[in-house]
Amino acid sequence: MQGASTAEESSLLNSQPARILRPILGLIAIFTAFGWSTGFMRDPSAPAWQLLLVALAIGVLGVWMLFFLANDLVSRFPRVWAERIRPYIFVGPALLLLFAYLILPTLQTLYFSFLDARSQRWVGWQNYQFAFTDRTMLIAFRNNLLWLLLVTGISVSLGLVIAVLVDRVRWEPLAKSLIFLPMAISFVGAGVIWRFVYAFQPPGRPQIGLLNAIWVSLGGNPIGWLQTQPLNTFALILIMIWLQTGFCMVILSAAVKAVPHELLEAARIDGANEIEIFFQVILPYVSKTVMTVATTVVILVLKVFDIVYVMTSGQFGTEVIANRMYSEMFRFRHFGRGSALAVILLIAVIPVMIANLRSWRRAQ
Amino acid sequence: MTQAASAHPARSSALQRWMQGIPLRASILFLCFLWTLPTAGLLISSFRERSAIISSGWWTVFAHPFELTQWTLENYRSVLTSDGMGRAFLNSLLVSIPATVIPITIAAFAAYALAWMQFPGRQWIFAGIVALMVVPLQMSLIPMLRIYTQLGLNGTFLGIWLAHTGFGLPLAIYLLHSSIAGLPREIIESAAVDGAGHFSTFSRLVVPLSLPAIASFAIFQFLWTWNDLLVALVFLGTRPDVAVVTTRLSELVGSRGQDWHILTAGAFITMVIPLLVFFSMQRYFVRGLLAGSVKG
């Protein structure tokens, strides 16, 4: 890499002041480029390919050059100082972004949750009082609880059952792919897929929704699955189960495969049937993985937003906390209540956060 | 499988075992069928004419699947042009590619420093990252929205790239750190002995060796940003020139909720890229998803 051309460069370029000046000038150039490009990238009317090109040039090459030049500059410092400062150059940009996008806003949201709609007046616990007493909020809490219990319970147990079953057929990869596939689809896309399944036509008209077609052919009257309470909440929950079962299955499948063969054989010789083996050998063996998977699903379901937003926007008694938070923020413009709801979501995940920190410290 | 079968001649026991497996295979087949049915209905309907979709169920096409006149691409043409899904598709690419690449670059440097450099505060920073990983991004929305409004970053691509970068960083650093910290100490040290500084050790050795981890995270982050609705709604909005496929599709559900020919084709357009990624890079996809499942 460092061929003859570098060696032949004039000694002036390699003189001591030049070696300090070069990275400084480079950094100035990079920051000028950042400044110019932020102006350009803010303009949504610019041609898409130009935006993409500039974004990639600045975002990858620019960031890379920034690290390179800052590192180069630090290398000119006395050695002790250079080694002391260098790590902070490597972690600096990341820390800056984490601070700006997560730490500072979290503290601000905590503060806003005690202020009024426009964040001007101190209202104490009023927003939290609203969250825990308002009738529509209580429905949201009840629904979130239903979501948590049903989605976690059903998708984890169904995922485990499928994992055990597919382990015994030769076309296992194909079967797993088909069940895992919904994981690739966005919640919005899944919403449209299921809106079509739940589609409703008045009695007498041909039903184009799969569910109503089956229901009518069995002799029932067509049902508005998304409008009828409390059926609609379960209809939404079913979508999430459809999306998440594949994820549970894939993780649990790895755990099921790790169950020692001798253990299963020994149980079979002892005369245990397959169902006993499932409950008495496999389940205890994979219980830890089941807990991990369940925690993951709980965190995801707690923040469920997209499905409810697209399917019912929280109407007809289907409200959930995250959707209400969005409505408070954008529709009602009540930043105090919106912030309080965000804080409630945060408090709900704190046990998981503590557990993660503990297991990380143990791993140290 | 069963001990009793061994008493019989080999052939009949094989047949018997096959017969015993029928309920098992049937139930798996049934589950796969059930899981694929909703998506299949959407895909089939997206190629049917508007009048056909609303007058008969999509499953009726199986009565005469080779009657070619019933199939049409018109829905796709119309949703891509007059309903703005084409522009939204470009916008989604425009959002997702930088929003994947930028956090990886920044996270890789940070992960290397946390893994192989000694400095005060290192443990604290890492503990902070583990904690931040599960913080719901709802905690950031209101303050960031206000700051973005002041800075004029609302509704700009720059704004959403930075937002996705900020929200994606904890997971990116955590994942890349666990891969980079797992590299053999001898390799890193021998590079230092050869006179390589941290920067060249990082760029010539650590980055190439961590490519599998980088690929896994890249796939996770790309799909996450592509499929995201909330961040796009809040920071980018629904204006046609910036709307991404998810926001556009959710708008269509609101404004044309009964026009199934538009919705089915539109939904399938939002799914094309994730499905391609899924089928072409399934191994990395699964690994990325598993690794990313801890995200808050």
Interface residues (C-beta under 8 A of the other chain):
Chain A: T38 M41 R42 D43 P44 S45 A48 L51 L52 A55 L56 G59 V60 V63 W64 F67 F68 N71 S75 R84 R86 P87 Y88 F90 V91 P93 A94 L95 L97 L98 A100 Y101 L102 I103 L104 P105 T106 Q108 T109 F112 I162 L165 V166 R168 V169 L174 A175 S177 L178 I179 F180 L181 P182 M183 A184 I185 S186 F187 V188 G189 G191 V192 I193 W194 R195 F196 V197 A199 P206 Q207 I208 G209 L210 A213 W242 T245 G246 F247 V250 I251 R268 I269 T296 I299 L302 K303 F305 D306 Y309 V310 A322 M325 Y326 M329 F330 F335 G338 S339 L341 A342 V343 L345 L346 V349 V352 M353 N356 L357 W360 R361 Q364
Chain B: Q3 G21 L24 R25 S27 I28 L31 C32 W35 T36 L37 P38 T39 G41 L42 S45 I53 I54 S55 S56 G57 W58 W59 L90 N91 L93 L94 I97 P98 V101 I102 T105 I106 A107 F109 A110 Y112 A113 L114 M117 Q118 F119 R122 Q123 I125 F126 A127 G128 I129 V130 A131 L132 M133 V134 V135 P136 Q138 M139 S140 L141 I142 P143 M144 L145 G152 L153 G155 T156 F157 L158 G159 W161 L162 A163 T165 G166 F167 L169 P170 I173 G197 H198 F199 F202 L223 W226 N227 D228 L229 L230 L233 V234 R239 D241 V242 T246 L249 S250 V253 G257 W260 L263 T264 G266 A267 T270 M271 P274 L275 V277 F278 Q282 F285 V286 L289 L290 S293 V294 G296
